[in-house]
Amino acid sequence: MSKVIACPSESYAKGPYPERADSREFAIDRWLRATSARFLSGLGKWDRSSDRFIACVECRGDGLQGLPVADLQSLVRRVALDLRRRGLHFDAVVEAFALIREMSAITLGKRHYSVQLRGGYALIRGHIAEMSTGEGKTLTATLAAATAALGGMPVHVVTVNDYLAARDAEEMEPLYRALGLSVGVIQQDLSPEQKRANYAADITYCTNKDLGFDYLRDRLQLKDWPSRSRINLKRMLHGEASVPDLLLRGLHFAIVDEADSVLIDEARTPLIISGNGESYMTEEIFKAAIAAAEGLTPDSDYELAATERVARLKPAGIAKVRKQCAGQCGIRHLESVWTDLVTQALTARYLYHKDRHYLVRDEKIHIIDEYTGRLMSDRTWEYGLHQLIEVKERCALSPQKITLARITYQRFFRRYLHLSGMTGTGKEVAAELWSVYRLKTSKIPTHRPVQRIHYPSRVFATQEDKWRAVVESVRVETRERGRPVLIGTCSVAASELLAELLTQAGLEHRLLNARQDAEEAQLVAAAGQAGVVTVATNMAGRGTDIKLASGVKDRGGLHIILTEFSESGRIDRQLYGRAGRQGDPGSAEAIVAVEDDLFRHHLPGVMRVFLRLAVVSPGWIRVFLFLAQYRAERKNARIREQTLVSDRKIDRMLAFAGKESS
Ligand SMILES: Nc1ncnc2c1ncn2[C@@H]1O[C@H](COP(=O)(O)OP(=O)(O)OP(=O)(O)O)[C@@H](O)[C@H]1O
């Protein structure tokens, strides 16, 4: 079984994955769900405001300060019993929050600030807590996670990449251990047994992808599970019926960190599990398709939609493809298959780029996750795209896959009994979070005023001018001011180009990208030291906490350089958010070019001319940037909408057939 990346444009599912399970395990699971639902029902009885809640926690906390750990632990045991008995009752949650806060002060040396209590309140109420970057969401999550876990709920803390999942679990573990709770971490390369053990922990830190795929694997296990009456019959005839080994313990209580990325941005692409299938497509056919695609003329024969990464053949192109290629490789009778394949070949040839969308390593294609900048080595693209890219890059051909199970994030996360989330950038997507997930967004104030300074953005006519300005800015900030600098680039290729230019300019630097990811923790640890230059892809764009070395604050803190605006302003703000955390000094600037993808794809030609002529002031740059990102976000929202619509259509079709989808 392997995992497939769906092309965003193709969002249909094959095959139903009905749930027809019953057994002692499932009875336990159902009992657990019912218990969880009872546990959560206490929330409905809360009639006091968040201010009152915070005041109660603060007041109770005053009474707990100075108590020895053993006394706190016995109070924790008492509140755990109370939570199990009465559920998320107001008084019990106040007591739990106050105890977790005091225990955190002792074990981690960090006592939750009032604003973090407010964030915790939002999470326990099932909201999205919008807390600015660097405000301590990792610590905030412990309040809700530990309270739910003390009450017996299996808790999943979901984040965007393995590095963050492992870091957060490791940092918070002393607190959980002191509270008598176990912690599990799911990493990509764990065996099923290890995963099962980690999911059995009270609180499990995992990534959205691992969680989604593990859920699909469980659904596949359940697919062949017979109905209740068949199990009973089997038991009568053969004794105990065997039950499948599931990885998860069900979907109960989830806290999604970087919620806008997981629930909105990544929701464009469904999760698909596939297995090896039989195919008549040979290497010759894929080669012929690439050759046919190369023989077509742009604009007259085909058009490319770069943002959606899909190619479309025009009537002239279709006629040419049929005339030139039909009959090749013995698939004459399937002209539509051939045209589809040539269209995919156009996509592979012109819309997927080496060192941007994938890496070639050991004669294999490794997909780069566009949201996290990390390698997804065990994933493949579907509908022949992966094989076409392999042919394009002269790699060995991997077997073609067929879809076994599929789910969208929209549908997956709605299955949790209790869903909540945190992000530094949730304002723009608050309406979508509500309409799709029924999640309210609560804005949490900052603990200390943000001191980050934003220099005016600079737009250059060419890439060369842009990179020259970036190198100059690095020189000034490090050599003249002695500050650390973090430069965000949009691809492995761009990061390597900049690294080369910095070397030529004699500026020492470190590189963090999908090709050089082994020393991520060390690179991040060193990135806050005076004069250190770190060039990174969006691997360092979210969640990364760069701690400033002593003396760096006096020099102005960390400086961030953004070298290409992304389609969403949220992603840019996340990168800026690596500086000026927790009230520290810091600064950020954007140095970009008119030729960057965002402007090329989303700005009308006349505006690009204005930008190129450099007649625009910083104010106008902001206007053009807003417009380009607005158009890009609209397009992406439409894609997500389509994914959801086709998902609902599949649901209705399966319901009509008396089946249930994954
Ligand atoms: N109550 C606290 N007391 C002391 N330090 C804290 C407290 N809360 C958070 N911090 C520190 O603040 C820094 C930022 O925390 P964290 O990385 O969790 O922020 P974040 O909100 O998740 O950031 P991002 O939005 O970038 O993901 C960390 O170094 C953390 O140790």
The ligand as an SDF file (V2000), in Angstrom:
LIG
                    3D

 31 33  0  0  0  0  0  0  0  0999 V2000
    4.2750   31.2000   29.5670 N   0  0  0  0  0  0  0  0  0  0  0  0
    5.4710   31.2370   29.0200 C   0  0  0  0  0  0  0  0  0  0  0  0
    6.5410   31.5620   29.7620 N   0  0  0  0  0  0  0  0  0  0  0  0
    7.7800   31.6190   29.2190 C   0  0  0  0  0  0  0  0  0  0  0  0
    8.0630   31.3630   27.9240 N   0  0  0  0  0  0  0  0  0  0  0  0
    7.0360   31.0400   27.1270 C   0  0  0  0  0  0  0  0  0  0  0  0
    5.6930   30.9500   27.6290 C   0  0  0  0  0  0  0  0  0  0  0  0
    4.8890   30.6120   26.6040 N   0  0  0  0  0  0  0  0  0  0  0  0
    5.6830   30.4680   25.5180 C   0  0  0  0  0  0  0  0  0  0  0  0
    6.9660   30.7260   25.8380 N   0  0  0  0  0  0  0  0  0  0  0  0
    8.1020   30.6860   24.8860 C   0  0  0  0  0  0  0  0  0  0  0  0
    7.7430   31.4220   23.7330 O   0  0  0  0  0  0  0  0  0  0  0  0
    8.3730   30.8900   22.5800 C   0  0  0  0  0  0  0  0  0  0  0  0
    7.3770   30.7240   21.4570 C   0  0  0  0  0  0  0  0  0  0  0  0
    6.5150   29.6290   21.7430 O   0  0  0  0  0  0  0  0  0  0  0  0
    5.8480   28.7570   20.5770 P   0  0  0  0  0  0  0  0  0  0  0  0
    6.8740   28.3130   19.6030 O   0  0  0  0  0  0  0  0  0  0  0  0
    4.9960   27.7660   21.2220 O   0  0  0  0  0  0  0  0  0  0  0  0
    4.9760   29.8870   19.8880 O   0  0  0  0  0  0  0  0  0  0  0  0
    3.8760   29.7140   18.7820 P   0  0  0  0  0  0  0  0  0  0  0  0
    2.7700   30.6050   19.1460 O   0  0  0  0  0  0  0  0  0  0  0  0
    3.5600   28.2720   18.6160 O   0  0  0  0  0  0  0  0  0  0  0  0
    4.6290   30.2520   17.5150 O   0  0  0  0  0  0  0  0  0  0  0  0
    4.2570   29.9950   15.9600 P   0  0  0  0  0  0  0  0  0  0  0  0
    3.0420   30.7960   15.6780 O   0  0  0  0  0  0  0  0  0  0  0  0
    5.4430   30.5040   15.2710 O   0  0  0  0  0  0  0  0  0  0  0  0
    4.0500   28.5340   15.7970 O   0  0  0  0  0  0  0  0  0  0  0  0
    9.0080   29.5790   23.0100 C   0  0  0  0  0  0  0  0  0  0  0  0
   10.3850   29.7490   23.1250 O   0  0  0  0  0  0  0  0  0  0  0  0
    8.3810   29.2920   24.3600 C   0  0  0  0  0  0  0  0  0  0  0  0
    9.2320   28.5880   25.2120 O   0  0  0  0  0  0  0  0  0  0  0  0
  1  2  1  0
  2  3  1  0
  2  7  2  0
  3  4  2  0
  4  5  1  0
  5  6  2  0
  6  7  1  0
  6 10  1  0
  7  8  1  0
  8  9  2  0
  9 10  1  0
 10 11  1  0
 11 12  1  0
 11 30  1  0
 12 13  1  0
 13 14  1  0
 13 28  1  0
 14 15  1  0
 15 16  1  0
 16 17  2  0
 16 18  1  0
 16 19  1  0
 19 20  1  0
 20 21  2  0
 20 22  1  0
 20 23  1  0
 23 24  1  0
 24 25  2  0
 24 26  1  0
 24 27  1  0
 28 29  1  0
 28 30  1  0
 30 31  1  0
M  END
$$$$
